[in-house]
Amino acid sequence: MENILQRKFIKNTDIVMEENPVLRELSQQVKLPLSKEDKHLLKMLYNHVSNSQDPQYCIDHDIRSAVGIAAVQVGVLKQMLAVKTQDNDGKTVKYALVNPKILEASDQIIYLPGGEGCLSIEEGKYPGIVPRHQKIVVEAYNLFSNQIERIEAEDFVAIVLQHEIDHLNGKLFSDHLNKLDPMFVNENWQSL
């Protein structure tokens, strides 16, 4: 198999699917400053997410649209992830993070009424409600600022970061579904 790091772009066939046990393994801490190889991988992850938000690019390259991806999803067990989405004000939020840790999480739980999706899971395979913290504080090295940052995220951005950090800990969104009733919603949770 061709080494993913020898290319500039991630292909659809590079995405590891849920049946692969690597997705259940813990990703390893990454040494800073980043090696040339790690920097290349992180840029590839971010570019994949960014490019996937162009519908024509998705068609031309046979990839699914995404707002985030973790290194383990391309078979690399390193604590790296990339996110590109919009905050509540419609401002573009972009991260290329290394060794992210959730330092704080609000008691308030939120969820997406349509459930979550994942590049590593067949679309629509696990409908259901995924409870997430409404606000989180994450500490991580961000490639874009070239420093360790404290990121305060809320609502959709917080959901995306929690989803991707879960990947680094061998978890999938489907693990959070209520096993008896996947559509279960606690009366104290808020729909986003």
C-alpha positions as CSV (number, residue, x, y, z in Angstrom):
1,M,0.0,0.0,0.0
2,E,1.2,3.5,-0.9
3,N,2.3,5.5,2.2
4,I,-0.2,8.3,2.7
5,L,2.6,10.7,3.6
6,Q,4.1,10.4,0.2
7,R,1.1,12.1,-1.3
8,K,-0.4,15.6,-1.0
9,F,-4.1,14.6,-0.7
10,I,-6.1,12.1,1.3
11,K,-8.2,9.8,-0.9
12,N,-11.6,8.3,0.0
13,T,-9.9,4.9,0.2
14,D,-7.5,6.2,2.9
15,I,-10.4,6.6,5.4
16,V,-10.4,3.8,7.9
17,M,-13.9,2.4,8.5
18,E,-15.4,1.3,11.8
19,E,-14.7,-2.4,11.3
20,N,-11.0,-1.6,11.5
21,P,-9.8,-2.2,15.1
22,V,-7.3,0.7,14.8
23,L,-10.2,3.1,15.4
24,R,-10.5,1.6,19.0
25,E,-6.9,2.2,19.8
26,L,-5.5,5.1,21.8
27,S,-3.6,7.7,19.8
28,Q,-0.1,8.6,21.0
29,Q,1.1,12.0,22.1
30,V,3.1,13.9,19.4
31,K,6.5,15.4,20.1
32,L,6.8,19.1,19.7
33,P,8.2,20.9,17.8
34,L,6.5,19.0,15.0
35,S,8.6,16.9,12.7
36,K,8.4,17.6,8.9
37,E,6.4,14.4,8.5
38,D,3.9,15.3,11.3
39,K,3.4,18.8,9.9
40,H,2.7,17.4,6.5
41,L,0.1,15.0,7.9
42,L,-1.6,17.7,9.9
43,K,-1.8,19.9,6.8
44,M,-3.2,17.0,4.8
45,L,-5.9,16.5,7.4
46,Y,-6.9,20.1,7.4
47,N,-6.8,20.4,3.6
48,H,-9.0,17.3,3.3
49,V,-11.6,18.9,5.6
50,S,-11.4,22.2,3.9
51,N,-11.5,20.8,0.4
52,S,-14.4,18.5,1.3
53,Q,-16.6,21.5,1.9
54,D,-16.6,22.3,-1.8
55,P,-19.4,20.1,-3.3
56,Q,-17.7,20.0,-6.7
57,Y,-14.4,18.8,-5.1
58,C,-16.3,16.0,-3.4
59,I,-17.8,14.9,-6.7
60,D,-14.5,15.1,-8.6
61,H,-12.5,13.3,-5.9
62,D,-15.2,10.9,-4.6
63,I,-15.0,12.0,-1.0
64,R,-17.6,12.9,1.7
65,S,-18.0,16.3,3.1
66,A,-16.6,16.8,6.6
67,V,-16.1,19.4,9.3
68,G,-13.4,17.4,11.1
69,I,-11.0,14.5,10.9
70,A,-8.6,12.8,13.2
71,A,-5.3,11.2,12.2
72,V,-6.5,7.7,13.3
73,Q,-9.1,8.0,10.6
74,V,-6.3,7.6,8.1
75,G,-4.7,4.9,10.1
76,V,-2.1,7.0,12.0
77,L,-2.3,6.7,15.7
78,K,-1.1,10.2,16.6
79,Q,-3.0,12.8,18.6
80,M,-3.7,15.1,15.7
81,L,-7.0,16.4,14.3
82,A,-8.3,19.1,12.0
83,V,-11.5,21.1,12.1
84,K,-13.1,23.7,9.8
85,T,-16.5,24.9,10.6
86,Q,-18.4,28.1,11.6
87,D,-19.2,29.4,15.0
88,N,-22.5,30.9,16.2
89,D,-21.7,34.2,14.5
90,G,-21.0,32.6,11.1
91,K,-17.2,33.2,11.5
92,T,-15.0,30.4,10.1
93,V,-13.2,28.5,12.8
94,K,-10.2,26.4,11.7
95,Y,-7.9,24.2,13.8
96,A,-5.0,21.9,13.1
97,L,-4.5,20.5,16.6
98,V,-1.9,18.3,18.3
99,N,-2.3,16.7,21.7
100,P,-5.7,18.2,22.5
101,K,-7.0,17.8,26.1
102,I,-10.4,18.9,27.4
103,L,-9.6,20.9,30.5
104,E,-13.2,22.0,31.3
105,A,-16.7,21.0,30.3
106,S,-20.0,22.6,31.1
107,D,-22.8,20.7,32.9
108,Q,-25.2,21.7,30.2
109,I,-25.7,19.0,27.6
110,I,-26.6,19.7,24.0
111,Y,-27.3,17.5,21.0
112,L,-27.9,17.7,17.2
113,P,-31.5,16.7,16.6
114,G,-30.4,15.0,13.3
115,G,-27.6,13.1,15.1
116,E,-23.9,13.0,14.2
117,G,-22.1,11.7,11.2
118,C,-18.6,10.4,10.8
119,L,-16.3,9.7,7.8
120,S,-15.4,6.3,9.3
121,I,-19.1,5.2,9.6
122,E,-21.4,4.6,6.7
123,E,-23.9,7.5,6.4
124,G,-27.1,7.0,8.3
125,K,-26.0,3.7,10.0
126,Y,-26.5,4.9,13.6
127,P,-29.3,7.4,13.8
128,G,-29.8,8.8,17.3
129,I,-29.1,11.4,19.9
130,V,-25.4,12.0,20.9
131,P,-25.2,14.0,24.2
132,R,-22.3,16.5,24.3
133,H,-21.1,19.3,26.6
134,Q,-22.4,22.7,25.5
135,K,-19.1,24.4,26.3
136,I,-15.6,23.1,26.6
137,V,-12.1,24.4,27.1
138,V,-9.4,22.6,25.2
139,E,-5.7,22.9,25.4
140,A,-3.6,22.0,22.4
141,Y,-0.9,23.0,20.0
142,N,-2.4,24.7,17.0
143,L,-0.4,24.6,13.8
144,F,-2.0,27.8,12.6
145,S,-0.8,29.9,15.5
146,N,2.4,27.7,16.0
147,Q,1.7,27.6,19.8
148,I,-0.1,25.9,22.6
149,E,-3.5,27.5,23.0
150,R,-6.5,27.4,25.3
151,I,-9.6,27.1,23.0
152,E,-13.0,28.0,24.4
153,A,-15.6,26.4,22.2
154,E,-19.4,26.2,22.5
155,D,-22.3,24.7,20.7
156,F,-21.5,23.2,17.3
157,V,-17.8,23.9,17.5
158,A,-17.7,22.2,20.9
159,I,-19.6,19.2,19.5
160,V,-17.1,18.8,16.6
161,L,-14.1,19.1,18.9
162,Q,-15.5,16.5,21.3
163,H,-16.3,14.2,18.4
164,E,-12.7,14.4,17.1
165,I,-11.0,14.1,20.5
166,D,-13.1,11.0,21.1
167,H,-11.4,9.5,18.0
168,L,-8.0,10.0,19.7
169,N,-9.3,8.0,22.7
170,G,-10.7,5.1,20.6
171,K,-14.3,6.2,20.8
172,L,-16.9,6.7,18.1
173,F,-20.1,8.8,18.3
174,S,-22.2,5.6,18.3
175,D,-20.7,4.8,21.7
176,H,-22.7,7.7,23.2
177,L,-26.1,6.6,21.9
178,N,-28.5,5.2,24.5
179,K,-28.4,1.5,23.9
180,L,-32.1,0.9,24.8
181,D,-33.5,4.0,22.9
182,P,-31.1,5.7,20.5
183,M,-33.5,8.7,20.2
184,F,-33.6,9.2,24.0
185,V,-33.4,12.9,25.1
186,N,-33.2,13.9,28.7
187,E,-35.5,16.8,29.6
188,N,-32.5,18.9,30.7
189,W,-30.7,18.6,27.4
190,Q,-30.9,21.3,24.8
191,S,-31.3,20.8,21.0
192,L,-28.9,22.8,18.9
